[in-house]
Amino acid sequence: MLSKEELRGVRVARHGEEVQQKLESAHVAICGLGGLGSNVAFFLTRIGVGHLHLIDFDRVDPSNLNRQQYAVRHLGMYKTQALAEQLLEIDPYIDLRCDCLKITEGNAGTLFDEETIICEAFDVPEAKAMLVNYCLEHYPEKYIVSASGMAGFGDSNSIKTQKITSHFILCGDQVSEIRENYGLMAPRVAIAAAHEANAITSIILEKPVC
């Protein structure tokens, strides 16, 4: 087992002290822990983001295994629990807050008090629109990083990061939808998730997002 100081030292050697301080001080909410959210959580944990708020109401299902960061041993577990266990294996010292619930307009107002960055990682378009619109209206000072269009396979370069407003970042190709023989596959979903994680990292480090 690495001590907290040893693990931090490895990251500082890679990133530098100033960058690591910003990363470990950051508070990020990840809304939806499927193909997008579970990958985003892995990426942010590996670079040393200090505080993650994991939010999802669902359990791990066999259909999730083709693209999400879960294994057969997690089947039937709540995604919040299954993902938290794995993130603590990567970084035993990360601060995790888990809410096993479905985000609605009725409860969104109390969920994000501690976070400055909100990652939208839902599967359902209506849920995506609800969260983004709610955050833009009620949390104009917070950043919302969202994704749309990452189905299928092929053309990695069509997935892009776009700055829609000063605090709203959208990743994906905004075109690709699930259809017969063109469902959700791990590589392309992970590319979109990496765009989200990279945008979040850029915001934390106060660098241009795109």
N, C-alpha and C positions, 0 to 999 in steps of 0.2 A: 504494500500500500504506500503510495506517495503521500507525503504530508501536504497540507494546503500550501505551505511555503515553497515546497519543491515543485508542485504542479504550477504554481504561479511563476516560479523562476523559469521554467521551460517556456511558458508563454511570453514572458518578458524578453527572453532571448530571441524569440521569433518576431515579436511585434514592437518591442520597445516599451519603456515604462509609461510614457504619456498615453500611448494608444491603449495599453492594457488597463490603465486606470479608468479610461472612458468606457471601455467594454464592461468591466466588472461593476461599474456604477449604474449601468443602463437597466431600465425596467421595460420589458416588452411583453405585451399580451398576444397570445396566439389563439385565434378564434377558429376552431375546427382542427382536429388532429388526424386528418386523413392523409391522402397522398401529398398534399401541399404542406399542411401544418406539421406532420410528423417529421418530414424532411427539414423544414425550416428550423424546428426545435433542435434536431441533431446538429445542423450546421452552426447555430448560434451557441450551443453548448460547447462544441469543440473549440471555438475561438475564444471562449471565456466570458461570454455575456453573463453577468452576475445574477440577474433576477428574471425569471420567466413565469408568466401566468398562463397556465394551460387550461383551455376551456373546451369542453365537448360533452355531449350527453350520451354518446353512442358506445356500444360494446364492439370489440374486435370480432369480425365475421370472416368466414373463409374467403369471401369475395374481396376482402381488403388485402390479401397477401400478395397480390400481383404488383402492388405499387407502394404500399405503405410500410412504415418501419416497425412491423410486427412479425412475430413468428407463430408457428403452430401452438407453442406453449402458451401464447396469450389469448387464444380463442376463448370467447365468453367473458373476458375481463373488460372492465371499463377502460376506454382508451386513455383517460387521464392517468389511471393507475399503471397500466402497461407501459406507457411512454415515460412516466416519471421514474419507474424502476430502471429503465434503460439509460436515461439521462444521468442518473446517479451512479451508474456503472462507469460512465465516461468522466464525470466530475462529481465526486462525492460531496463537494462543498458548495455546489450551486444552490441558490435559494429558489425553490419551486413553490408556487401557489397553484393549487388545482381546484377547479370548480367543475363538478360533473352536472351540467345543466345545459338546457337549450337557450341560446341567446334570443331574446325578443325585445321589441321596443319597450315592453313593460319593465324588464329588469336591466336593460343596458345602462341605464343611468347610474347604477350603483356599482358597476363591475370594474371600471377602469380608472378609479381615483388615483392609483399608485403608478400607472403606466404613462409614459410619454409617447410610446409608439404602439400602435394597434395593427396586428397582422391579420387580415381577412383571408381565411383559407377554407372556405366552405365549398361544398360540391354543388349545392342548389343555387341557380341563378337568382331566384327571388330572395333567398337569404343573404346572398352577396350584396344585392342592391339595398336591402333593408339596412344592413350594418354600415355600409359606406355612407348612405344618405343620413343615417342617424348620427354618425360621427362627424360628418361635415357640418351638420346643423348644430349639434349639441357640444361637440368637442373641437371647435375650430383651432384651438391652440395645440392639439395633439396631431401626430402624423398617422395617417392611415395608408397602409401598404396592401394592395389588393392584387388579385390575379384573375384573368379571364382568357380562355382559349389556350388549351394545352393538350387537347385530345389527340389520340392516334400515334403516329410514328412519322419519321422523315423530317426534313427541313428544320434543323435545330435553329438556324439563324433567323427564322421568322418570329421567334419568341424574343421580345424586346422589353425594355424598361422605359416607361414614359412618365414624365412629370406632368400630371394633368393640372394641378394647382400647386401652390407653394407647399401644401401639406398633404397632398393626395398623389400617391404614386401607383401606377397601374402596370402590371407585368403580364406577359403572354402575347399571343398573336391576335387575340380578340375576335377570332374567326372560327377556329376549330371546335366543333361540337361533337358530342358522342353520337355515333350512328352505327348502323350494322357494319361489322368488320372494321370498325375504326373507333374502338373504345379507348379507355384510359390505360396507358402503358407506362411502366415505371420510368424509362429514360426521359420521355418528354415531360412528364409530370415533374420529375426531379429537376429538369432544366428550369422550368418555371419557378419551382421552389427555390432554386439557387439564385434566380434573379431577385425574388422577394428577400431572401436572406442577405444578399449583397446590397440591396437598396437599404435595408434596415441598418446594416453595418455602416454604410456611408452616412446615414443620418446621425448615428451615434457618434461618429468621428468628425461630424461637421464638414464633410467633404461633398462635392457635387455628386448627385445621385446618378445623373445621366447627362 
